[in-house]
Amino acid sequence: MNASHESKPARPIWRIPLVLAFLTCTGLLAALLGNGLGWRGYAWACLATPIVVMIRYACFARE
């Protein structure tokens, strides 16, 4: 096995996707169940975060 194909621990690999999944789930719940400006702002911020991250990595990906 090459040194470049060393396996990495699962925790660092899944940290960001799990955070984005948590934000998406809580944002959806806040949008569906929350009432008022605070809930709407929280839902908007939580649901916009994964989109911003995807755009950032699509535009500025390392080659």
C-alpha positions in Angstrom: 0.0 0.0 0.0 1.3 3.5 -0.9 2.0 6.0 1.8 -0.4 8.4 -0.1 -3.3 6.0 0.5 -3.1 5.8 4.3 -6.5 5.5 5.9 -7.6 8.4 8.0 -9.7 8.2 11.1 -13.4 8.6 10.5 -14.0 11.4 13.0 -12.2 14.2 11.2 -13.7 13.1 7.8 -17.3 13.2 9.1 -17.1 16.2 11.4 -18.2 18.9 8.8 -20.9 16.8 7.1 -22.5 15.9 10.5 -22.5 19.6 11.5 -24.1 20.5 8.2 -26.7 17.8 8.6 -27.5 18.9 12.1 -27.9 22.5 11.0 -30.2 21.4 8.1 -32.4 19.3 10.4 -32.7 22.0 13.1 -33.3 24.6 10.4 -36.1 22.5 8.9 -37.7 21.9 12.3 -37.5 25.6 13.1 -39.1 26.5 9.8 -41.9 24.0 10.3 -42.6 24.4 14.0 -41.3 27.8 15.0 -43.4 31.0 15.1 -42.0 34.5 15.0 -39.1 36.4 13.6 -36.4 34.7 15.8 -37.4 31.2 14.5 -37.5 32.4 10.9 -34.1 34.0 11.2 -32.6 30.8 12.8 -34.2 28.6 10.1 -32.9 30.9 7.3 -29.4 30.9 8.8 -29.3 27.1 9.3 -30.6 26.3 5.9 -28.4 28.8 4.1 -25.2 27.6 5.7 -24.9 24.3 3.7 -25.6 26.2 0.5 -22.9 28.8 1.3 -20.4 26.0 2.1 -21.2 24.2 -1.2 -20.8 27.4 -3.3 -17.5 28.2 -1.5 -16.1 24.7 -2.2 -17.4 24.7 -5.8 -15.8 28.1 -6.6 -12.6 27.8 -4.6 -11.8 24.1 -4.7 -8.2 23.1 -4.7 -7.0 21.6 -8.0 
